[in-house]
Amino acid sequence: MPIGGLGLFLTQSKGGTAASGLTVKALAPGLPAAQSGKIQAGDRLVTVCGTPVADLEPSEAIALILQQQHERISAAAG
């Protein structure tokens, strides 16, 4: 699922395993996520601005990220 103009595509894995949660599937070249160099395809998205997102649907995580549009987004990838 793409995140607006950030160029970030997320997928969700369920099942209670270490690999479950939200994973970055791909980055769109030339958009902010790719330009930052801080996130890569295959990274797991763990938190957004301190809020755990592993159990959220991709659309819920997207909404959380987009709420931060005027703030610097802090995301932890595992």
PDB file with one MODEL, atoms N, CA, C and O in Angstrom:
MODEL        1
ATOM      1  N   MET A   1       0.841  -1.172   0.000  1.00  0.00           N
ATOM      2  CA  MET A   1       0.000   0.000   0.000  1.00  0.00           C
ATOM      3  C   MET A   1       0.892   1.243   0.000  1.00  0.00           C
ATOM      4  O   MET A   1       1.717   1.387   0.902  1.00  0.00           O
ATOM      5  N   PRO A   2       0.760   2.140  -0.968  1.00  0.00           N
ATOM      6  CA  PRO A   2       1.621   3.320  -1.018  1.00  0.00           C
ATOM      7  C   PRO A   2       1.197   4.362  -0.006  1.00  0.00           C
ATOM      8  O   PRO A   2       0.011   4.518   0.282  1.00  0.00           O
ATOM      9  N   ILE A   3       2.162   5.068   0.525  1.00  0.00           N
ATOM     10  CA  ILE A   3       1.883   6.160   1.446  1.00  0.00           C
ATOM     11  C   ILE A   3       2.066   7.468   0.702  1.00  0.00           C
ATOM     12  O   ILE A   3       3.190   7.926   0.500  1.00  0.00           O
ATOM     13  N   GLY A   4       0.958   8.066   0.296  1.00  0.00           N
ATOM     14  CA  GLY A   4       0.935   9.380  -0.323  1.00  0.00           C
ATOM     15  C   GLY A   4       2.170   9.740  -1.102  1.00  0.00           C
ATOM     16  O   GLY A   4       2.671   8.939  -1.891  1.00  0.00           O
ATOM     17  N   GLY A   5       2.666  10.939  -0.887  1.00  0.00           N
ATOM     18  CA  GLY A   5       3.832  11.432  -1.588  1.00  0.00           C
ATOM     19  C   GLY A   5       5.145  11.030  -0.958  1.00  0.00           C
ATOM     20  O   GLY A   5       6.196  11.532  -1.356  1.00  0.00           O
ATOM     21  N   LEU A   6       5.113  10.131   0.020  1.00  0.00           N
ATOM     22  CA  LEU A   6       6.356   9.685   0.645  1.00  0.00           C
ATOM     23  C   LEU A   6       7.072   8.638  -0.182  1.00  0.00           C
ATOM     24  O   LEU A   6       8.290   8.489  -0.083  1.00  0.00           O
ATOM     25  N   GLY A   7       6.313   7.899  -1.009  1.00  0.00           N
ATOM     26  CA  GLY A   7       6.918   6.869  -1.844  1.00  0.00           C
ATOM     27  C   GLY A   7       7.286   5.626  -1.075  1.00  0.00           C
ATOM     28  O   GLY A   7       8.292   4.981  -1.371  1.00  0.00           O
ATOM     29  N   LEU A   8       6.481   5.284  -0.089  1.00  0.00           N
ATOM     30  CA  LEU A   8       6.734   4.137   0.771  1.00  0.00           C
ATOM     31  C   LEU A   8       5.601   3.134   0.588  1.00  0.00           C
ATOM     32  O   LEU A   8       4.429   3.497   0.684  1.00  0.00           O
ATOM     33  N   PHE A   9       5.942   1.878   0.327  1.00  0.00           N
ATOM     34  CA  PHE A   9       4.948   0.826   0.118  1.00  0.00           C
ATOM     35  C   PHE A   9       5.072  -0.189   1.244  1.00  0.00           C
ATOM     36  O   PHE A   9       6.149  -0.739   1.475  1.00  0.00           O
ATOM     37  N   LEU A  10       3.958  -0.439   1.951  1.00  0.00           N
ATOM     38  CA  LEU A  10       3.959  -1.349   3.092  1.00  0.00           C
ATOM     39  C   LEU A  10       3.159  -2.609   2.793  1.00  0.00           C
ATOM     40  O   LEU A  10       2.181  -2.577   2.046  1.00  0.00           O
ATOM     41  N   THR A  11       3.591  -3.720   3.388  1.00  0.00           N
ATOM     42  CA  THR A  11       2.813  -4.952   3.372  1.00  0.00           C
ATOM     43  C   THR A  11       2.658  -5.409   4.815  1.00  0.00           C
ATOM     44  O   THR A  11       3.418  -5.002   5.694  1.00  0.00           O
ATOM     45  N   GLN A  12       1.672  -6.253   5.045  1.00  0.00           N
ATOM     46  CA  GLN A  12       1.440  -6.749   6.398  1.00  0.00           C
ATOM     47  C   GLN A  12       1.516  -8.257   6.427  1.00  0.00           C
ATOM     48  O   GLN A  12       0.964  -8.943   5.567  1.00  0.00           O
ATOM     49  N   SER A  13       2.213  -8.767   7.440  1.00  0.00           N
ATOM     50  CA  SER A  13       2.282 -10.202   7.689  1.00  0.00           C
ATOM     51  C   SER A  13       1.665 -10.457   9.052  1.00  0.00           C
ATOM     52  O   SER A  13       1.951  -9.746  10.015  1.00  0.00           O
ATOM     53  N   LYS A  14       0.827 -11.463   9.128  1.00  0.00           N
ATOM     54  CA  LYS A  14       0.204 -11.808  10.404  1.00  0.00           C
ATOM     55  C   LYS A  14       0.605 -13.215  10.789  1.00  0.00           C
ATOM     56  O   LYS A  14       1.099 -13.983   9.964  1.00  0.00           O
ATOM     57  N   GLY A  15       0.392 -13.540  12.031  1.00  0.00           N
ATOM     58  CA  GLY A  15       0.635 -14.908  12.458  1.00  0.00           C
ATOM     59  C   GLY A  15       1.421 -15.019  13.744  1.00  0.00           C
ATOM     60  O   GLY A  15       1.733 -16.131  14.170  1.00  0.00           O
ATOM     61  N   GLY A  16       1.756 -13.901  14.384  1.00  0.00           N
ATOM     62  CA  GLY A  16       2.428 -13.952  15.662  1.00  0.00           C
ATOM     63  C   GLY A  16       3.875 -14.410  15.604  1.00  0.00           C
ATOM     64  O   GLY A  16       4.443 -14.782  16.630  1.00  0.00           O
ATOM     65  N   THR A  17       4.476 -14.390  14.436  1.00  0.00           N
ATOM     66  CA  THR A  17       5.884 -14.772  14.320  1.00  0.00           C
ATOM     67  C   THR A  17       6.752 -13.529  14.383  1.00  0.00           C
ATOM     68  O   THR A  17       6.242 -12.408  14.376  1.00  0.00           O
ATOM     69  N   ALA A  18       8.056 -13.722  14.445  1.00  0.00           N
ATOM     70  CA  ALA A  18       8.985 -12.588  14.476  1.00  0.00           C
ATOM     71  C   ALA A  18       8.875 -11.754  13.212  1.00  0.00           C
ATOM     72  O   ALA A  18       9.210 -10.570  13.213  1.00  0.00           O
ATOM     73  N   ALA A  19       8.403 -12.373  12.126  1.00  0.00           N
ATOM     74  CA  ALA A  19       8.289 -11.657  10.854  1.00  0.00           C
ATOM     75  C   ALA A  19       6.929 -10.973  10.688  1.00  0.00           C
ATOM     76  O   ALA A  19       6.693 -10.324   9.669  1.00  0.00           O
ATOM     77  N   SER A  20       6.027 -11.106  11.675  1.00  0.00           N
ATOM     78  CA  SER A  20       4.717 -10.486  11.535  1.00  0.00           C
ATOM     79  C   SER A  20       4.825  -8.981  11.776  1.00  0.00           C
ATOM     80  O   SER A  20       5.764  -8.505  12.415  1.00  0.00           O
ATOM     81  N   GLY A  21       3.852  -8.248  11.257  1.00  0.00           N
ATOM     82  CA  GLY A  21       3.839  -6.798  11.388  1.00  0.00           C
ATOM     83  C   GLY A  21       3.903  -6.135  10.029  1.00  0.00           C
ATOM     84  O   GLY A  21       3.567  -6.746   9.015  1.00  0.00           O
ATOM     85  N   LEU A  22       4.334  -4.891  10.007  1.00  0.00           N
ATOM     86  CA  LEU A  22       4.417  -4.117   8.773  1.00  0.00           C
ATOM     87  C   LEU A  22       5.839  -4.127   8.231  1.00  0.00           C
ATOM     88  O   LEU A  22       6.804  -3.897   8.960  1.00  0.00           O
ATOM     89  N   THR A  23       5.945  -4.396   6.940  1.00  0.00           N
ATOM     90  CA  THR A  23       7.242  -4.453   6.277  1.00  0.00           C
ATOM     91  C   THR A  23       7.249  -3.502   5.098  1.00  0.00           C
ATOM     92  O   THR A  23       6.253  -3.374   4.386  1.00  0.00           O
ATOM     93  N   VAL A  24       8.376  -2.833   4.894  1.00  0.00           N
ATOM     94  CA  VAL A  24       8.532  -1.964   3.732  1.00  0.00           C
ATOM     95  C   VAL A  24       8.747  -2.859   2.520  1.00  0.00           C
ATOM     96  O   VAL A  24       9.748  -3.569   2.425  1.00  0.00           O
ATOM     97  N   LYS A  25       7.801  -2.818   1.602  1.00  0.00           N
ATOM     98  CA  LYS A  25       7.890  -3.653   0.402  1.00  0.00           C
ATOM     99  C   LYS A  25       8.803  -3.010  -0.633  1.00  0.00           C
ATOM    100  O   LYS A  25       9.621  -3.685  -1.259  1.00  0.00           O
ATOM    101  N   ALA A  26       8.656  -1.696  -0.808  1.00  0.00           N
ATOM    102  CA  ALA A  26       9.453  -0.996  -1.820  1.00  0.00           C
ATOM    103  C   ALA A  26       9.434   0.496  -1.539  1.00  0.00           C
ATOM    104  O   ALA A  26       8.590   0.999  -0.798  1.00  0.00           O
ATOM    105  N   LEU A  27      10.386   1.189  -2.148  1.00  0.00           N
ATOM    106  CA  LEU A  27      10.461   2.645  -2.098  1.00  0.00           C
ATOM    107  C   LEU A  27      10.397   3.178  -3.518  1.00  0.00           C
ATOM    108  O   LEU A  27      11.016   2.627  -4.427  1.00  0.00           O
ATOM    109  N   ALA A  28       9.649   4.248  -3.702  1.00  0.00           N
ATOM    110  CA  ALA A  28       9.565   4.863  -5.029  1.00  0.00           C
ATOM    111  C   ALA A  28      10.764   5.791  -5.213  1.00  0.00           C
ATOM    112  O   ALA A  28      10.969   6.696  -4.404  1.00  0.00           O
ATOM    113  N   PRO A  29      11.553   5.581  -6.258  1.00  0.00           N
ATOM    114  CA  PRO A  29      12.729   6.413  -6.495  1.00  0.00           C
ATOM    115  C   PRO A  29      12.365   7.892  -6.598  1.00  0.00           C
ATOM    116  O   PRO A  29      11.348   8.259  -7.187  1.00  0.00           O
ATOM    117  N   GLY A  30      13.212   8.725  -6.018  1.00  0.00           N
ATOM    118  CA  GLY A  30      13.043  10.165  -6.124  1.00  0.00           C
ATOM    119  C   GLY A  30      12.075  10.786  -5.139  1.00  0.00           C
ATOM    120  O   GLY A  30      11.950  12.010  -5.087  1.00  0.00           O
ATOM    121  N   LEU A  31      11.389   9.969  -4.357  1.00  0.00           N
ATOM    122  CA  LEU A  31      10.458  10.508  -3.361  1.00  0.00           C
ATOM    123  C   LEU A  31      11.113  10.486  -1.980  1.00  0.00           C
ATOM    124  O   LEU A  31      12.130   9.818  -1.795  1.00  0.00           O
ATOM    125  N   PRO A  32      10.546  11.206  -1.008  1.00  0.00           N
ATOM    126  CA  PRO A  32      11.225  11.408   0.275  1.00  0.00           C
ATOM    127  C   PRO A  32      11.729  10.148   0.981  1.00  0.00           C
ATOM    128  O   PRO A  32      12.836  10.165   1.521  1.00  0.00           O
ATOM    129  N   ALA A  33      10.966   9.066   0.996  1.00  0.00           N
ATOM    130  CA  ALA A  33      11.422   7.858   1.704  1.00  0.00           C
ATOM    131  C   ALA A  33      12.738   7.345   1.122  1.00  0.00           C
ATOM    132  O   ALA A  33      13.650   6.989   1.868  1.00  0.00           O
ATOM    133  N   ALA A  34      12.838   7.307  -0.192  1.00  0.00           N
ATOM    134  CA  ALA A  34      14.064   6.833  -0.840  1.00  0.00           C
ATOM    135  C   ALA A  34      15.192   7.851  -0.695  1.00  0.00           C
ATOM    136  O   ALA A  34      16.345   7.477  -0.482  1.00  0.00           O
ATOM    137  N   GLN A  35      14.865   9.123  -0.807  1.00  0.00           N
ATOM    138  CA  GLN A  35      15.878  10.172  -0.721  1.00  0.00           C
ATOM    139  C   GLN A  35      16.525  10.234   0.658  1.00  0.00           C
ATOM    140  O   GLN A  35      17.697  10.595   0.774  1.00  0.00           O
ATOM    141  N   SER A  36      15.784   9.890   1.694  1.00  0.00           N
ATOM    142  CA  SER A  36      16.333   9.984   3.058  1.00  0.00           C
ATOM    143  C   SER A  36      17.478   8.994   3.258  1.00  0.00           C
ATOM    144  O   SER A  36      18.409   9.268   4.016  1.00  0.00           O
ATOM    145  N   GLY A  37      17.415   7.846   2.584  1.00  0.00           N
ATOM    146  CA  GLY A  37      18.445   6.832   2.755  1.00  0.00           C
ATOM    147  C   GLY A  37      18.377   6.123   4.097  1.00  0.00           C
ATOM    148  O   GLY A  37      19.250   5.313   4.408  1.00  0.00           O
ATOM    149  N   LYS A  38      17.353   6.411   4.900  1.00  0.00           N
ATOM    150  CA  LYS A  38      17.258   5.842   6.245  1.00  0.00           C
ATOM    151  C   LYS A  38      16.363   4.618   6.336  1.00  0.00           C
ATOM    152  O   LYS A  38      16.326   3.950   7.370  1.00  0.00           O
ATOM    153  N   ILE A  39      15.650   4.321   5.277  1.00  0.00           N
ATOM    154  CA  ILE A  39      14.760   3.162   5.274  1.00  0.00           C
ATOM    155  C   ILE A  39      14.968   2.407   3.969  1.00  0.00           C
ATOM    156  O   ILE A  39      15.181   3.007   2.915  1.00  0.00           O
ATOM    157  N   GLN A  40      14.905   1.095   4.054  1.00  0.00           N
ATOM    158  CA  GLN A  40      15.164   0.253   2.892  1.00  0.00           C
ATOM    159  C   GLN A  40      14.048  -0.776   2.746  1.00  0.00           C
ATOM    160  O   GLN A  40      13.364  -1.103   3.716  1.00  0.00           O
ATOM    161  N   ALA A  41      13.868  -1.280   1.536  1.00  0.00           N
ATOM    162  CA  ALA A  41      12.932  -2.378   1.312  1.00  0.00           C
ATOM    163  C   ALA A  41      13.347  -3.541   2.205  1.00  0.00           C
ATOM    164  O   ALA A  41      14.533  -3.855   2.312  1.00  0.00           O
ATOM    165  N   GLY A  42      12.377  -4.172   2.839  1.00  0.00           N
ATOM    166  CA  GLY A  42      12.648  -5.276   3.750  1.00  0.00           C
ATOM    167  C   GLY A  42      12.667  -4.869   5.212  1.00  0.00           C
ATOM    168  O   GLY A  42      12.584  -5.730   6.087  1.00  0.00           O
ATOM    169  N   ASP A  43      12.774  -3.573   5.500  1.00  0.00           N
ATOM    170  CA  ASP A  43      12.733  -3.107   6.890  1.00  0.00           C
ATOM    171  C   ASP A  43      11.339  -3.340   7.464  1.00  0.00           C
ATOM    172  O   ASP A  43      10.339  -3.212   6.758  1.00  0.00           O
ATOM    173  N   ARG A  44      11.284  -3.679   8.742  1.00  0.00           N
ATOM    174  CA  ARG A  44      10.013  -3.792   9.452  1.00  0.00           C
ATOM    175  C   ARG A  44       9.752  -2.467  10.148  1.00  0.00           C
ATOM    176  O   ARG A  44      10.634  -1.926  10.815  1.00  0.00           O
ATOM    177  N   LEU A  45       8.544  -1.948   9.994  1.00  0.00           N
ATOM    178  CA  LEU A  45       8.153  -0.710  10.653  1.00  0.00           C
ATOM    179  C   LEU A  45       7.625  -1.066  12.032  1.00  0.00           C
ATOM    180  O   LEU A  45       6.621  -1.768  12.157  1.00  0.00           O
ATOM    181  N   VAL A  46       8.304  -0.581  13.074  1.00  0.00           N
ATOM    182  CA  VAL A  46       7.989  -0.954  14.441  1.00  0.00           C
ATOM    183  C   VAL A  46       7.193   0.138  15.151  1.00  0.00           C
ATOM    184  O   VAL A  46       6.172  -0.149  15.776  1.00  0.00           O
ATOM    185  N   THR A  47       7.648   1.387  15.060  1.00  0.00           N
ATOM    186  CA  THR A  47       6.957   2.515  15.694  1.00  0.00           C
ATOM    187  C   THR A  47       6.965   3.717  14.761  1.00  0.00           C
ATOM    188  O   THR A  47       7.816   3.836  13.880  1.00  0.00           O
ATOM    189  N   VAL A  48       6.003   4.601  14.972  1.00  0.00           N
ATOM    190  CA  VAL A  48       5.963   5.897  14.299  1.00  0.00           C
ATOM    191  C   VAL A  48       5.778   6.942  15.390  1.00  0.00           C
ATOM    192  O   VAL A  48       4.742   6.972  16.054  1.00  0.00           O
ATOM    193  N   CYS A  49       6.771   7.794  15.576  1.00  0.00           N
ATOM    194  CA  CYS A  49       6.746   8.830  16.623  1.00  0.00           C
ATOM    195  C   CYS A  49       6.398   8.222  17.978  1.00  0.00           C
ATOM    196  O   CYS A  49       5.625   8.798  18.743  1.00  0.00           O
ATOM    197  N   GLY A  50       6.973   7.056  18.271  1.00  0.00           N
ATOM    198  CA  GLY A  50       6.801   6.408  19.558  1.00  0.00           C
ATOM    199  C   GLY A  50       5.570   5.521  19.669  1.00  0.00           C
ATOM    200  O   GLY A  50       5.395   4.846  20.684  1.00  0.00           O
ATOM    201  N   THR A  51       4.728   5.505  18.672  1.00  0.00           N
ATOM    202  CA  THR A  51       3.513   4.676  18.694  1.00  0.00           C
ATOM    203  C   THR A  51       3.789   3.343  18.003  1.00  0.00           C
ATOM    204  O   THR A  51       4.178   3.331  16.836  1.00  0.00           O
ATOM    205  N   PRO A  52       3.597   2.226  18.695  1.00  0.00           N
ATOM    206  CA  PRO A  52       3.800   0.910  18.069  1.00  0.00           C
ATOM    207  C   PRO A  52       2.828   0.716  16.900  1.00  0.00           C
ATOM    208  O   PRO A  52       1.646   1.040  17.013  1.00  0.00           O
ATOM    209  N   VAL A  53       3.326   0.188  15.785  1.00  0.00           N
ATOM    210  CA  VAL A  53       2.483   0.003  14.602  1.00  0.00           C
ATOM    211  C   VAL A  53       2.444  -1.441  14.101  1.00  0.00           C
ATOM    212  O   VAL A  53       1.771  -1.730  13.112  1.00  0.00           O
ATOM    213  N   ALA A  54       3.147  -2.338  14.764  1.00  0.00           N
ATOM    214  CA  ALA A  54       3.236  -3.716  14.276  1.00  0.00           C
ATOM    215  C   ALA A  54       1.868  -4.389  14.161  1.00  0.00           C
ATOM    216  O   ALA A  54       1.669  -5.225  13.280  1.00  0.00           O
ATOM    217  N   ASP A  55       0.926  -4.040  15.034  1.00  0.00           N
ATOM    218  CA  ASP A  55      -0.385  -4.671  15.015  1.00  0.00           C
ATOM    219  C   ASP A  55      -1.421  -3.872  14.232  1.00  0.00           C
ATOM    220  O   ASP A  55      -2.585  -4.268  14.168  1.00  0.00           O
ATOM    221  N   LEU A  56      -1.016  -2.758  13.640  1.00  0.00           N
ATOM    222  CA  LEU A  56      -1.943  -1.939  12.861  1.00  0.00           C
ATOM    223  C   LEU A  56      -2.065  -2.449  11.433  1.00  0.00           C
ATOM    224  O   LEU A  56      -1.152  -3.083  10.904  1.00  0.00           O
ATOM    225  N   GLU A  57      -3.195  -2.164  10.827  1.00  0.00           N
ATOM    226  CA  GLU A  57      -3.358  -2.393   9.392  1.00  0.00           C
ATOM    227  C   GLU A  57      -2.493  -1.360   8.672  1.00  0.00           C
ATOM    228  O   GLU A  57      -2.248  -0.284   9.217  1.00  0.00           O
ATOM    229  N   PRO A  58      -2.025  -1.664   7.461  1.00  0.00           N
ATOM    230  CA  PRO A  58      -1.233  -0.674   6.723  1.00  0.00           C
ATOM    231  C   PRO A  58      -1.944   0.679   6.614  1.00  0.00           C
ATOM    232  O   PRO A  58      -1.302   1.723   6.738  1.00  0.00           O
ATOM    233  N   SER A  59      -3.254   0.672   6.386  1.00  0.00           N
ATOM    234  CA  SER A  59      -3.984   1.940   6.257  1.00  0.00           C
ATOM    235  C   SER A  59      -3.962   2.745   7.549  1.00  0.00           C
ATOM    236  O   SER A  59      -3.944   3.975   7.513  1.00  0.00           O
ATOM    237  N   GLU A  60      -3.964   2.052   8.704  1.00  0.00           N
ATOM    238  CA  GLU A  60      -3.894   2.747   9.993  1.00  0.00           C
ATOM    239  C   GLU A  60      -2.512   3.357  10.205  1.00  0.00           C
ATOM    240  O   GLU A  60      -2.394   4.473  10.711  1.00  0.00           O
ATOM    241  N   ALA A  61      -1.473   2.629   9.820  1.00  0.00           N
ATOM    242  CA  ALA A  61      -0.117   3.164   9.935  1.00  0.00           C
ATOM    243  C   ALA A  61       0.061   4.364   9.004  1.00  0.00           C
ATOM    244  O   ALA A  61       0.710   5.348   9.361  1.00  0.00           O
ATOM    245  N   ILE A  62      -0.518   4.272   7.819  1.00  0.00           N
ATOM    246  CA  ILE A  62      -0.449   5.386   6.874  1.00  0.00           C
ATOM    247  C   ILE A  62      -1.112   6.624   7.474  1.00  0.00           C
ATOM    248  O   ILE A  62      -0.563   7.723   7.408  1.00  0.00           O
ATOM    249  N   ALA A  63      -2.291   6.438   8.056  1.00  0.00           N
ATOM    250  CA  ALA A  63      -2.999   7.563   8.673  1.00  0.00           C
ATOM    251  C   ALA A  63      -2.151   8.186   9.779  1.00  0.00           C
ATOM    252  O   ALA A  63      -2.099   9.409   9.903  1.00  0.00           O
ATOM    253  N   LEU A  64      -1.492   7.360  10.578  1.00  0.00           N
ATOM    254  CA  LEU A  64      -0.639   7.850  11.653  1.00  0.00           C
ATOM    255  C   LEU A  64       0.526   8.666  11.096  1.00  0.00           C
ATOM    256  O   LEU A  64       0.844   9.737  11.613  1.00  0.00           O
ATOM    257  N   ILE A  65       1.154   8.160  10.050  1.00  0.00           N
ATOM    258  CA  ILE A  65       2.270   8.884   9.430  1.00  0.00           C
ATOM    259  C   ILE A  65       1.798  10.200   8.833  1.00  0.00           C
ATOM    260  O   ILE A  65       2.452  11.230   8.997  1.00  0.00           O
ATOM    261  N   LEU A  66       0.665  10.170   8.142  1.00  0.00           N
ATOM    262  CA  LEU A  66       0.168  11.388   7.503  1.00  0.00           C
ATOM    263  C   LEU A  66      -0.298  12.426   8.516  1.00  0.00           C
ATOM    264  O   LEU A  66      -0.314  13.615   8.198  1.00  0.00           O
ATOM    265  N   GLN A  67      -0.674  12.018   9.716  1.00  0.00           N
ATOM    266  CA  GLN A  67      -1.021  12.967  10.772  1.00  0.00           C
ATOM    267  C   GLN A  67       0.194  13.787  11.183  1.00  0.00           C
ATOM    268  O   GLN A  67       0.057  14.881  11.729  1.00  0.00           O
ATOM    269  N   GLN A  68       1.355  13.264  10.923  1.00  0.00           N
ATOM    270  CA  GLN A  68       2.604  13.920  11.314  1.00  0.00           C
ATOM    271  C   GLN A  68       3.152  14.807  10.197  1.00  0.00           C
ATOM    272  O   GLN A  68       4.325  15.177  10.233  1.00  0.00           O
ATOM    273  N   GLN A  69       2.336  15.151   9.216  1.00  0.00           N
ATOM    274  CA  GLN A  69       2.827  15.810   8.012  1.00  0.00           C
ATOM    275  C   GLN A  69       3.588  17.108   8.266  1.00  0.00           C
ATOM    276  O   GLN A  69       4.437  17.485   7.459  1.00  0.00           O
ATOM    277  N   HIS A  70       3.306  17.791   9.359  1.00  0.00           N
ATOM    278  CA  HIS A  70       4.011  19.047   9.639  1.00  0.00           C
ATOM    279  C   HIS A  70       5.109  18.870  10.676  1.00  0.00           C
ATOM    280  O   HIS A  70       5.716  19.840  11.128  1.00  0.00           O
ATOM    281  N   GLU A  71       5.352  17.641  11.039  1.00  0.00           N
ATOM    282  CA  GLU A  71       6.372  17.316  12.036  1.00  0.00           C
ATOM    283  C   GLU A  71       7.426  16.426  11.369  1.00  0.00           C
ATOM    284  O   GLU A  71       7.178  15.798  10.340  1.00  0.00           O
ATOM    285  N   ARG A  72       8.569  16.395  11.968  1.00  0.00           N
ATOM    286  CA  ARG A  72       9.580  15.448  11.522  1.00  0.00           C
ATOM    287  C   ARG A  72       9.140  14.060  11.968  1.00  0.00           C
ATOM    288  O   ARG A  72       8.890  13.844  13.154  1.00  0.00           O
ATOM    289  N   ILE A  73       9.044  13.129  11.046  1.00  0.00           N
ATOM    290  CA  ILE A  73       8.570  11.782  11.374  1.00  0.00           C
ATOM    291  C   ILE A  73       9.730  10.950  11.897  1.00  0.00           C
ATOM    292  O   ILE A  73      10.803  10.892  11.297  1.00  0.00           O
ATOM    293  N   SER A  74       9.490  10.324  13.006  1.00  0.00           N
ATOM    294  CA  SER A  74      10.453   9.421  13.595  1.00  0.00           C
ATOM    295  C   SER A  74       9.895   8.011  13.472  1.00  0.00           C
ATOM    296  O   SER A  74       8.841   7.706  14.032  1.00  0.00           O
ATOM    297  N   ALA A  75      10.583   7.166  12.756  1.00  0.00           N
ATOM    298  CA  ALA A  75      10.122   5.790  12.593  1.00  0.00           C
ATOM    299  C   ALA A  75      11.259   4.846  12.965  1.00  0.00           C
ATOM    300  O   ALA A  75      12.412   5.065  12.594  1.00  0.00           O
ATOM    301  N   ALA A  76      10.923   3.817  13.688  1.00  0.00           N
ATOM    302  CA  ALA A  76      11.910   2.810  14.057  1.00  0.00           C
ATOM    303  C   ALA A  76      11.670   1.577  13.217  1.00  0.00           C
ATOM    304  O   ALA A  76      10.563   1.039  13.186  1.00  0.00           O
ATOM    305  N   ALA A  77      12.703   1.135  12.541  1.00  0.00           N
ATOM    306  CA  ALA A  77      12.616  -0.074  11.741  1.00  0.00           C
ATOM    307  C   ALA A  77      13.453  -1.148  12.415  1.00  0.00           C
ATOM    308  O   ALA A  77      14.512  -0.877  12.981  1.00  0.00           O
ATOM    309  N   GLY A  78      12.959  -2.351  12.340  1.00  0.00           N
ATOM    310  CA  GLY A  78      13.668  -3.450  12.988  1.00  0.00           C
ATOM    311  C   GLY A  78      14.141  -4.466  11.993  1.00  0.00           C
ATOM    312  O   GLY A  78      14.758  -5.461  12.372  1.00  0.00           O
TER     313      GLY A  78
ENDMDL
END
